[in-house]
Amino acid sequence: MRHRAIHFALLLHLLLSLALLASSLRPRPLVLVITNEDFAESSSNPSSSAITDDSDRSDDSAEWDEFGDPESSAAATGDYDPGSWLPFIESASSPPSLANSSSDPLEALYSSGVRHMITAASSSDPADMEDAAAEIEAAASAGFPHAQSALGFLYGTGLMRPQSRPKAFLYHHFAAEGGNMQSKMVLAYTYFRQDMYEKAVKLYAELAEAAVASFLISKEPPVIEPIRIHSGTEENKDALRKSRGEADEDFQINEYQALKGNSAAMYRIGLLYYYGLRGVRRDHAKALHWFSKAVEKGDPRAMELLGEMYARGAGVERNYTKAFEWLTLASKHKYYSAYNGLGYLYVKGYGVEKKNYTKAREYFEKAAENKEPGGHYNLGVLYLKGIGVKRDVAAACKLFLTAANAGQPKALYQVARLFQKGIGLKKNLQMATYLYKTVAERGPWSSLSRWALESYLKGDVGKSLLLYSRMAELGYEVAQSNAAWILDKYGEQSICIGESGFCTDTERHLRAHTLWWQASEQGNEHAALLIGDAYYYGRGTDRDYERAAEAYMHAHSQANAQAMFNLGYMHEHGQGLPLDLHLAKRYYDQALETDPAAKLPVKLALTSLWIRKNYADSFLVKTIDSLPQVYPRLEAWVDEVLMDEGNVTILTLFACLLAVLYLRERQRRQVVVPRQPDDDVPN
């Protein structure tokens, strides 16, 4: 979409589009605002005795599986995302026989179908996509749950199957019953959108629990790095540049500095390899190498992460004794997150003589005193369970909330549980559902976003669209907006496959519209603006001022200044909203209050209102009202005439000539004529 603001003048249109674009894209962090009314009346139990004996509460130590428990049954299997597409994405360059080696014929058929679907998306081949859909449908019809999940995706998206929400829901229901976690995500998101919190909270609770468990037992630390590939209507070049992994210039500069002995650069490179950030592939061996180099220079941050790697067994053999040594060394350098690791080791009794809840509490308190989120969370568990302290649910709630507002995922999970069960906090299923959803989206299925981004960076836009579309179905807002933007940006490049071949313009616009609307429901105000523009201008749909106003109202509720301006314009002209100059002025004023950058456009709009009020039906008002019709013709003339390559060259040369003549004339006028001495002045 080339422009968004509703025009009352050409200048206003240009200024508003530039001035308000940035304000509509500001990220909004999760902040939990809890008042005294949210706390339950009886949230503590002073009579509960503290558990101080190190052998009394071995079961509760599972709350601190920060680095994974090799003795847990979950660690033995660890498959928290059965039926995942990742094996087929990762093995895209391997022979098909490797991907289809299952002894189960239905699983082999499903594997073949998903593999062919991904390949067909990359090559934008509808015939291959139809073959893939046929294989998936055959396996689904035979009752294979993961194939039913994939078929639900095809029906929900309208990919080589007629788009059908009921059929999609039915297949996802069967798949979820069969244990497919991604289908459970789809169902939970469906209930969430319909405010059916009783059903949504149960599914999201199960998914959040699986997400927490998955990164507790994993040798890889949990990291979610959602990248928005667009900024407004343009590609987000800065974010994409920073996501190119080892090819990124910043990475290469850091690597060069690390090779020259810079300890901070060594730590940064190790961090990228350890977490797999900015498009860098996870490589524990390289992370271990750079962290080891950094600790030789005395970097305490690297010491703490070396302790974590030994505790997790990531890139090295699990060794709690070495983990304790490195964490202790980091804590002596006042690196406070290391206190959480030490507290964990004392809770579990790993790498130390025996379990010691008193020492664990002391370490957690030190971490919390220094504003370390993990310290607040771990202390919260102590107070919630009454381990080493008197049980105090109210204190636990406050500690969990502090950690949750810092983004600590397990704290978010605990607060969600408290809201769901009404323990310490008043029962609030809506809040519980939202928090569970936030945690669930960090589950192993979130890895699809990494591959979607990598595919986009490699120019495989079709594959990227497929993966983002799958994540969009699971309820990821960033994926919804990314998929919608790809459909709008690359619509003419035959990457969108529809019901029977390539998407028609109607199919593509409707698919993008649906995705934008879903993103707008989750707080993406830019998406709501685009939907409003689509209805206002009739882009991909019939022109409908009332629905445009509805979309702008949605963006307005998210404090978007441009939406406020647009609503003011519609009230001023009676388009989709009642003609009301007072309301128009109110919306214009709100736009200015929300974003000072809108000062000039709002001043122009208010001037228009004043003219309309005092000179109704005058020639000036008619001229102003005619500008929206004049602008498209003027724009076309600029594109077709002025921007023609030959005309642009001539105009540029002419402008340069005028500039030279002007400067020469200005120079001539500034020449000072020397003053002649008067004849009567005596020598």
Salt bridges, closest charged atoms under 4 A:
ASP60 OD2 - ARG57 NE 1.88
ASP60 OD1 - LYS385 NZ 3.77
GLU63 OE2 - LYS385 NZ 3.77
ASP65 OD1 - LYS348 NZ 2.98
GLU66 OE2 - LYS410 NZ 2.66
ASP69 OD2 - LYS348 NZ 3.32
GLU130 OE1 - ARG161 NH1 3.38
GLU135 OE1 - HIS116 ND1 2.83
GLU137 OE1 - ARG161 NH2 2.75
GLU206 OE2 - LYS184 NZ 2.45
GLU220 OE1 - ARG282 NH1 2.73
GLU235 OE1 - LYS237 NZ 3.26
ASP238 OD1 - ARG241 NH2 3.13
ASP238 OD2 - LYS242 NZ 3.49
GLU246 OE2 - LYS286 NZ 3.75
ASP248 OD1 - ARG241 NH1 3.40
ASP250 OD2 - ARG241 NH1 3.43
ASP299 OD2 - ARG301 NH2 3.04
GLU308 OE2 - ARG312 NE 3.14
GLU365 OE2 - ARG361 NH1 3.30
GLU441 OE2 - LYS437 NZ 2.50
GLU454 OE2 - ARG281 NH2 2.62
GLU454 OE2 - LYS458 NZ 3.16
GLU473 OE2 - HIS172 NE2 2.80
GLU473 OE1 - ARG470 NH1 3.02
GLU477 OE1 - ARG228 NH2 3.03
ASP505 OD1 - ARG508 NH2 3.75
GLU521 OE1 - ARG193 NE 2.77
GLU525 OE1 - ARG28 NH2 2.68
GLU572 OE2 - ARG612 NE 3.11
ASP589 OD2 - LYS585 NZ 2.81
ASP625 OD1 - HIS573 NE2 3.34
ASP625 OD1 - ARG612 NH2 2.79
ASP639 OD2 - ARG2 NH2 3.47
GLU665 OE2 - ARG668 NH2 2.65
GLU665 OE2 - ARG669 NE 2.99
ASP678 OD2 - ARG675 NH2 3.99
